[in-house]
C-alpha cells in the first residue's frame, strides 16, 4: 500500500501483516523501527538526535532506510540520508537495497528521491534482479519508464539471463509494461540462459494471452525453439490452452508458416488477402444485383445465387483474416459509389431534360471526392515525439509530478493533450479525437474533422440526387397508379423494369439511412454540445466535464469547450470568410491543460449539456427588427412595380413613389448591415464598429 508523505498510514512490515495503527499519543513510546514504519517523523528525529546510529540493522538484518523506503516515508528518508545513512546498503532476506524495496512496492516518488541522492538501480539483489527487472515483474510501468529514461538498458539481463520483457510476459497479464518496453526497443527474440525461452515462450508458458498478442503483432519469431526444441505453439498445445492455440495457429497462417500446398501458400500472403478483401465488395455488389437482370428462368437465377453464396463463403474462410473490420468497410463504401456512378451514367443520365441536375451532381461528386480523399489520407492530428522528448516526458512525469497517469500514454510515451485519445486501430494518439471511422479508414480528429463533415454533407446530397434520378427513370419506363396497384404492385413493377436500377436504389437508400443520423449527430455534438464523440461517450471519466450544481450538489456534465453554436461550427470548419469570422486557431496537439478557471482561451460560458437554446441567439435579437423593416420595404416596392407593369402606364407620381421606396430600401439596407456587423462582432469576438 502506497502512503503519502508525513501521513500516519498502515506500514509495511515483514514480520506482521495485521499490525494495528495506534493512536497519535502512542508515538512517543515507539522504538525507532516502528516510528520509521509509521512515519512518525518527530519521534525518529528525537531518537536519532539521541545518538542512535542511523545505519544500525535490526534483528532481521534490515536498516532504517529500508523501512522508510518500503513505506514511502520520503521526509524520513531525506533526514536519514542527511544523517549519513548508506543509500545502497544491502539487507533483508533477499539481500536487497532500499531502492529495491521501493521498486517492489511501486513507490515511484521514493524511487525518484533515492536516485536523486545517488542510489544505483543496476545493483542486483539476492535473486540476481536489478530494479528494472523488479518493476517489470510487478507491473510498475511508471517506474520502468523512469528507469529507462535514466539510462537503464531496456534489455538488461538478470542473473538467469531474463530481460524485463521476459518478466513482463511471465508475470503481468496486461498491456503494460510489455508495450512500453517494446516502444523503447526491447528485443523480441532474445532468449534466457538456461531454458532458451524467448518472451513469447514465457508468455505461452503462463497463458498470458494479452502479451502474446502484443508480441506477435510486434513481429516476434513464432518458429523459434527453446532448449527442449519447443515452439510457442508447442508449449500452448502441451498446456491444452485452446484459445491461445487457435490464435497462434491463425497468426502462423497469416505469416505463411506451416502451409502444406500452394493454396495455403497463396492464402498466407498478406498482400493477397488484402487484395481479395478489397475486391470482394465490388464483385459481391455487382453479382447480387446483376443476376436478376439476366434473361433466365427463376430456378437458374436461384442456382446462380446458391453458387455465388458457396463461392463467397469459401473466399471468406480462405482469405479473410483479423484485419477484415479495417479493410472491408472502406471498400464497401467505395464499391457502392462506383456502381452508383456506373449506373447513373449508363441508365439514368439520358432521362434528364436539362443539364442543371447533372451539373449539380457533378459538382457534388467533385466536392465529395475531395473531402473523402482528405478524410482518408490526411493527418487527423497524430501526436508524435522524438526519443529525447519521450525521455523528457517521463522525467517530467516522475520527478516534477506535473503529469497524472491519465495524461500519460504508455504506448506513444507522450503527455496526452487535453482532448486527445489513443486510437487502438492507428496505434497513435490523436489530437481532439472524435472517433475512428472504418468507412474512411482513418481517425477523425482536429485536422480532418471538417473534411469528414464535408464528406457526409455531399455524399448525402449525391445519394439524394441519385434517388431522384431513379424516380425519373421509373416515371418514364414504368408509370404507376398508387391507388390501383398499391405498394406491392409498384415494387414489383420497379424491379421488373430494371432489377439492377432497383438494387442500386436500395443501396443508395441504405447508405442514406445511416449517413443522415451520423451527420445530424455530428452537427448536434459540434454545435449544441461543444463535444467530440469520444468526449460524449467518456465524459463521465473526464473530470473537466463535471460541474456540481449549487442547489442540490448533483454533478451535471457540461463541455468547458462550448463557445456557442455558431462559433463551435466555425471553429471546426476553420472558416474566416474574409475576416468576418474568427475561428479558434489553437493547436490541439500542444494544449495539455486548461489556462484559467474557466479556461478563457476556450469559452466565455460553459453551457449545460441539456441547454435548449443557442447562447448566441440573443446577439442576433437586434437584427430581427431590421430584417422585418427591410423585407417590408422590399415587398412594397415589388408590389408597386408589379402594379405599374400590369397597367402598362407610368405616371409621375408612380415614379416619385418608387424613388421614395428605393430610398427607404437603401436606408433599411444600411441599418441591417450595421446590425449584422454588430451581432457578428459580439458573437465571433470581433471589435464592434
PyMOL commands that set and color helices and strands:
alter all, ss='L'
color gray80, all
select helices_A, chain A and resi 24-29+32-38+41-49+64-70+74-82+98-105+108-116+131-137+141-149+164-171+178-183+199-205+209-217+232-238+242-254+262-268+270-293+298-319+324-351+356-377+387-400+405-407+449-477+482-497+499-529+533-538+543-545+565-573+617-647+652-683
alter helices_A, ss='H'
color red, helices_A
select strands_A, chain A and resi 382-383+408-409+414-415+421-423+428-430+435-437+442-444+546-548+555-557
alter strands_A, ss='S'
color yellow, strands_A
deselect
rebuild
show_as cartoon
